Amino acid sequence: MAAHITDILAFGVPGGWEWIIILVVALLIFGRRLPEIARSIGKSLTEFKKGIHEAQETKEEVEKDVREIKDDIVNEAKDAAGLDDTSTDD
């Protein structure tokens, strides 16, 4: 695995002129479709962010439900055992 990484790094990261050449080639290849591609990438990122936000909300709701169920189980167990939350042992 490390040998493959060193082979890739042997070529180095493209510098200034290389990036300019890459951009010119990309413009020649994609040309008129570039705004359409950028728009679709933007829409994809927006949908991805919405999905992440919805997943976080769902996770928080599930965690809340689990806490409530746990509390209910503890209270039911205490009631079944005849324990009272308000009693104090002095």
N, C-alpha and C positions, 0 to 999 in steps of 0.2 A: 504494500500500500504506500509506504513512504517513498519507494522508488518512483512510483507513478507521479506523486506530487512533485518530486524534485525534477522529473522530466518536464512537467508542465511549467514549473517555475523557471526552468532554464531559458525559456523564451522571453520571460519577463512580462510585465504589464505594459500594454500599449501606452506610448507617450503622446505628446501633443499632436505631432504630425500624423501619427497613426490613427488617432481618433478623428481627425479632420478627413482623412481618406475614407475611414469607415462610414462617416456621416454622408460624404458625397456619394459613395456607392449605395448606401441605404436610400438616399433621395432619388438616385437614378432607378433603383429597383422598384421602390414603392411609389414615388412621384405623386400622382394625383390621389392615390388612396391613403396617403399619410394622415390627412385630417380625419378621415373615416376610421382609420385604425386607432388614432389617438382618442377619438370619441368613444369607440367601443371599449378601449382599455379603461377610460374614465368611468363608464357605466359599470364595467365589471368590478372595479375597485369599490364603487359606491355600493353595489349589491353585496360584495364581500363584507364591507364594514357593517351593513345592516344585519347580515347573518351573524356576525360576531356579536353585535349588540343584543340581538334576540337570544342567542345562546347564553350570554351572560345573564340576561333577565330570567331565562328559564332556569338556569342553575341556581340563582338566588331564590326563586320561588320554591324549587325543590328542597333547598336547604332549609327554608322557613317551614315548609310542610313537615320535613323530617324532625325538626326541633319541636314542633307542636305535637306530633305523634309521640315523640319520646316523652314529653312532659305529660301527655295524657296517660301513657302507659305507667309512668312512675306514680302519678296520682291514683290511678285505679289500683295499682299494687298496694299502695299505702292504705287505701280505703279497705281493700280486701283483707289486709293484715290487721286492721283495726288501729292503725297508727293515726295520730292527729297532728297536723302541721303546727297547730297553735300551742301544743303542750310544751312545757319547759321542764327539764330535769334539774332540780336544785338539790 
